[in-house]
Amino acid sequence: KEVTHNQALNILDVFVNTVVEAIVEDLPATSNDGDIYITERGKLAQYSGGNWTFHQPIDWMEVWLKNKQERMRYNDGDWIS
């Protein structure tokens, strides 16, 4: 039960109050647990427990892009400022 619950909390973390480190072509070789990146294909990549998990963003989802200090919104397949 704990594993399923923890996975659900990780997914919730991606979609609620999301802070994204950066938009990247290649994911970093090492990262901190909980770090989230936007990949070149527009997906959200979350690092947790030594593994990457990928999530498809939802239209009108907003994130805070940490490295550029700006809000981004996902709309119709693209991330826009």
C-alpha positions as CSV (number, residue, x, y, z in Angstrom):
1,K,0.0,0.0,0.0
2,E,2.8,2.5,0.9
3,V,4.4,2.2,-2.6
4,T,1.1,2.9,-4.4
5,H,0.4,5.8,-2.0
6,N,3.9,7.3,-2.5
7,Q,3.6,7.0,-6.3
8,A,0.3,8.8,-6.2
9,L,1.8,11.6,-4.1
10,N,4.7,12.0,-6.6
11,I,2.2,12.3,-9.5
12,L,0.1,14.8,-7.5
13,D,3.4,16.8,-6.9
14,V,3.9,17.1,-10.7
15,F,0.4,18.5,-11.4
16,V,-0.2,20.7,-8.3
17,N,1.8,23.8,-7.6
18,T,4.6,22.7,-10.0
19,V,8.0,24.3,-10.0
20,V,10.1,23.2,-13.0
21,E,13.9,23.4,-13.0
22,A,14.3,24.1,-16.7
23,I,13.4,23.1,-20.2
24,V,16.0,20.7,-21.4
25,E,17.0,18.6,-24.5
26,D,18.7,16.0,-22.4
27,L,17.9,15.2,-18.8
28,P,20.7,15.7,-16.3
29,A,22.7,12.6,-15.3
30,T,22.0,13.3,-11.7
31,S,19.3,15.3,-10.0
32,N,17.6,15.8,-6.6
33,D,14.6,13.8,-5.7
34,G,11.5,15.7,-6.7
35,D,13.1,17.8,-9.4
36,I,10.9,18.3,-12.5
37,Y,12.1,19.2,-16.0
38,I,10.2,19.9,-19.2
39,T,11.7,17.7,-22.0
40,E,12.1,18.8,-25.6
41,R,8.9,16.9,-26.4
42,G,7.0,18.9,-23.9
43,K,6.5,16.2,-21.3
44,L,7.2,16.6,-17.6
45,A,10.0,14.5,-16.3
46,Q,10.2,13.9,-12.5
47,Y,13.2,12.5,-10.8
48,S,12.4,10.3,-7.8
49,G,14.2,7.4,-6.2
50,G,16.9,7.3,-8.8
51,N,14.5,7.0,-11.7
52,W,12.8,9.4,-14.2
53,T,9.0,9.3,-14.6
54,F,7.3,11.1,-17.5
55,H,3.9,12.8,-17.5
56,Q,1.8,14.3,-20.2
57,P,0.9,17.9,-19.2
58,I,-2.8,19.0,-19.2
59,D,-4.0,21.9,-21.3
60,W,-3.9,25.2,-19.4
61,M,-1.6,23.7,-16.8
62,E,0.7,26.4,-15.3
63,V,4.2,25.9,-13.9
64,W,6.9,28.1,-12.5
65,L,10.1,27.9,-14.6
66,K,12.8,28.3,-12.0
67,N,15.8,29.0,-14.2
68,K,14.0,31.8,-16.1
69,Q,11.9,33.1,-13.2
70,E,8.6,33.0,-15.2
71,R,5.3,31.3,-15.5
72,M,4.7,28.9,-18.4
73,R,1.3,27.5,-19.5
74,Y,0.7,24.4,-21.5
75,N,-1.7,24.9,-24.4
76,D,-2.4,22.8,-27.4
77,G,0.9,20.9,-27.3
78,D,3.2,23.9,-26.5
79,W,4.6,25.6,-23.4
80,I,4.1,29.3,-23.7
81,S,5.1,32.3,-21.5
